[in-house]
Amino acid sequence: MNSKVTDRAGLIGFLVIGVLLVIGVFTDTIYLIAGGLVVALLAGMFLAYPPRLASMLFGVQIVFTTTFLGGFNVYAGPFRISLDDLLQLWVFFLWIGAFIDGDGRIGHTSSGRLILVLVALSVMAFFRGILAGYQVETAAIFTKTMISYLFFFPAMWILKDRRNMKTLVLTVLIASILAGVWIILKGFIGGEGVYLRETSGLRVSSREANVVVTGLFLMAVLIWKKYRSVPLFPGIASMLIMGAAILLGQSRALWLAVAAGALMAFIADMSRTGEGGFRFGRLFSKVLLLVVFIGGSIAFVGAAGLLSVGDVAARGGGADGGLAGDVSLWARFLSWWEVIATVTASPIAFIFGTGFGSQITYFRPDLLTLVSIPFVDGSFFQLLLNMGISGSVVLALLYAKGIAGSFRFATKAVSQRNTVMALWLTASFTALTIAAFTSSLITNYRFTCIWAFMFAVLETIRRRSGENS
């Protein structure tokens, strides 16, 4: 009897979905109805499984490109809501439900306090932008990205179960590998952000490469520390895929970020308590691993016919004529100068910024024209414009705390698992901060909830270590 009732309910459900889709086709609201059905199904499937919902959020945000996700959205008044926004909303709803029941309450952490201040300043910047008459949708894009840092709190709740950390960290790793494969595939078939540079060959400009870096660090540390018999050859193959994807991005800032992150993790590992001090053999093995990885990644893209050694060298040496003649770098300098000039025009703007949606007008030497744009290449200058010096300082303190906290914990961690996590976070936070000086990956892109998750991982392993001790 129960089986018949279930079958009948399932049949009715499919009929209702079919009728709604037909109505959507004839009324030209198919995307709106499809989005509503997705939300309803997610609510039914994942309401009791927040780790799976968070895994879906990470997978969608890392693997799929901005253009792809932007093609599937609905509008709630002036606000555009995409697929990953819907997923993230459900994660927050789960957290709110747990908070009401008493299971989502967490103790105060320094990272959490900084995030709350950062989000409060972001909300204030949103209303300042609206009151100043800036575009509502543009202001909403910035606000949504910064509010995503609040994912730190539901992540702390989800990570209370030890099994969930493994699930979500593994999701980030697998999605990073898939994103690397997708970037390489785009190099073959073309598409969004794929073009040829006269001096350095093919370039695949993809924001997903920023998260690929974190996956690369995680796999490298797992192999480096020989964590629980990680398969060596699949691990090396995945590292080469992610390394090739980062090379195809041809971002010198990201290359520098990877080098700085690896160096910081290396220093933390060499400084670990009880490791017996400096050993030349350990140093040689780590340097050899790095050389093999770099050479293998270059050989990989070379064998695939995507980039040559000369292309990589040309980009590293200054594809646009060296540092003095690099027009992309000069364009950034000019935009930063305009930001400084804008916020120093009044004390209020200097302290609290001009609000989200504010535009700067400056000369782009790479385009040979004046542009007016609300987006700034450089996370700290972006917040200096929108949220003033207060926003920039809070963001800097948050990431400085992430680097220092993970580095310090890496030097003292006892368990192998905590050591791996701490070294991974040390490298990743360092790389994100370095890259953020000339790009907007920690302020403008949709990955901020993933960065918030990494802060939650750090606070969780530190708290557990304190409880165990």
HUVENKA-V212101 format. One record per run of one state. SS is the DSSP state (~ for helix, > for strand, _ for the rest). FROM is the first residue (numbers start at 1). LEN is the number of residues. If there is no record, write none. Layout:
((SS/FROM/LEN) (SS/FROM/LEN))
This chain:
((_/1/1) (~/2/26) (_/28/2) (~/30/17) (_/47/3) (~/50/14) (_/64/2) (~/66/5) (_/71/2) (>/73/4) (_/77/2) (>/79/4) (~/83/19) (_/102/8) (~/110/22) (_/132/4) (~/136/23) (_/159/3) (~/162/28) (_/190/4) (>/194/4) (_/198/3) (>/201/4) (_/205/4) (~/209/16) (_/225/2) (~/227/3) (_/230/2) (~/232/18) (_/250/2) (~/252/19) (_/271/9) (~/280/24) (_/304/5) (~/309/10) (_/319/8) (~/327/17) (_/344/3) (~/347/6) (_/353/7) (>/360/5) (_/365/4) (>/369/5) (_/374/5) (~/379/34) (_/413/3) (~/416/21) (_/437/11) (~/448/21) (_/469/1))
